């Protein structure tokens, strides 16, 4: 264990992935005092044939109770059961679990990647067109609502008494006794109206699904979802009566562990691809359905988006072995008049969509050190380009918050400083490894011990290093950024003036 937890309140976060359950126990100060992972032991009912992908949801519960039990076992020598204050669950919003009135599965769970309902997408998007326009996305075959429509037509008898829940809802149900609640972010792709906070009429009156009374009650992330039942206590070792706090999707939970905490903050993962998440005061919509949106407490929203451009250029055009050598002197070459869009994949998904996006360095240079510096700078310029697109979608006119960074390449101090100088914003690298399970433990704490996301982040997360923008370099980078935007516009990437600040 990382510290003596004998006097601390402890919160448990459980995250279900595609292959296992990851569980952490965390103090109110953010110290991880126990951790456990249990794999899904697939059974004969787990199938992947053509468009059909199913598995027995009981394997999720078996793994969850094993992981939770292991954590309780680690803690029991050092803590009193009264210190275990709350538990929360996060998971995949796409998996559909079909249960009876008592919450028991009546068929294998239909997994997110199952696309048997492809033929129902057109009808859903036609009858729900006002709903889709309002929320800014179209339904897909992978969505639970499409799977429900398929089941109504293909398993009419089973459908008569069926109830429908999501993956994490099912585990909450095993903990409390019955799966009867869900989070708004889980429910979005099952037809929930995130703005009016309800299951809308069109599901029954236009699609004729007779489904609204078969779906769980809607709760906000951080709301109390129930308490651990005596039966679940016997199976997991958790105290009977322990509070269960409503969790959220794995993506949203991981974002909460990033450090971002207020409107305008961004979290950027620098990996092969660049992933950006943030917090907005309003629900954001994108013209190409690129954004994943989650509902947060206090009328706030989180969003996430993936770009094809990231740090792939390091291994494609250089090598990890030469990175340290070239990085050592890169600061002396920045800012650079050599402008780069370091796209290796030759496609782009955000901030514009293209199947033939070509990376470039201009003017041309054979100097490897120059190429390296221009690509590092170019990634930062492109990152700012993405932020400006996100700000326009949110209604903001400038970068308002701070930037929190994760991923393999955030360990590079010169790169972190370059990004701070390019964006003009503080760039923070967080201490420790964030995860969806840790974010879920933060949600458990939010439901019991804290009043806001800002409070729980301040108490449970720690900054390893902060990089402040150099005013002189920021001025020069702003000039280069506008040149970069002009180059992107010349290439037809993103539309006139898309990246430029108002």
C-alpha angles and dihedrals in degrees: 000000000000096000143356105280095184095115100032136100107239129210126193125215121194122191124186115209128182091273110022151003117259115197132183134182113212134182122231086259093057100255114145105226099172137012136182140173126197123187126228108253102214119220135200089273090064105099138172109183118152108304092350119097116169140154140172108269089211088077087065092054092045090054093043095052090045093052093043091046091051091053093048088050091053091050103041096084094055108032142050115240089240089069091067098090108169146348130209134189131214129181150131115330093200101064115095122209117196112206139170126243091280093052098254119139114253095187138008115290115262107232127224094252092056109114101179089122096063092120091057097057095082092053093047092051092046098049092037096043094121090048092049092048091049094051098035103237142086125231119254135202089253092061121104092234091060090050090051091052090050092050093052091059099036103036104031096158094049089046093060095077100018125128122195128220138158130248098266091040088060092054091046086052092053089051098047101028105257134037101236105133136063140178121253091239091055090048098050095090091041090065103271117155100231094192099048091032099228146100099263127235096240091072089069105022100042103024093033091220097140084211110127094088090047094060126085125261114269121246135174122246106270096028119129108263100182140285135283110271124227089249093053089044090058091049099045108023092239115140113266109250094027111151119259112207122203110256131194143216120318090244093054092044092053089050091055088057092053098082096249108128114154139054110285096025118128132201115204125188113205105206135119085307126027117245120190128191130176150162124256135181090226136039109267125219127196126203094232098040090250098142129083108208130197130186116239131189122276095034094296130132136208122209136186135194137176127222124198090222116082137111097322088109089073094067097028098049102021128005139252087247093060095041095087092046094050094039091058093073102024094103090065090058096050133130090040130195087213106095121203138186097195099201112152100170097063091225134080135205102177145063083005132008120241137151093200108038109156122206119225146185117204131224094028118246135179092200107111093204090053091048091050094049092046091051093049090049091042092056089054092047090050090048089055087047089057093047091054091052090050091048091053090051090050094046094248121134099204144017102283108175141035130283121239117195137205137161136081097300100047087090089076107099095193090052093047090051092047090053091049091050093047096048097034089227135114109263115207129196111201126223118246130009115300119213141171089254091055090048089051090053087052088055090052088053092046090057093054115018110023137056101212146012088255091056096048093045091049091051102040106033130066132201116230096189138353123207116204122203119255105231095214094049091044090057091052092044090052089058090048091046092058089048088050091051090051090051092049090050091050088054090050094247113147107347133270113330093342096145099038121104118243 
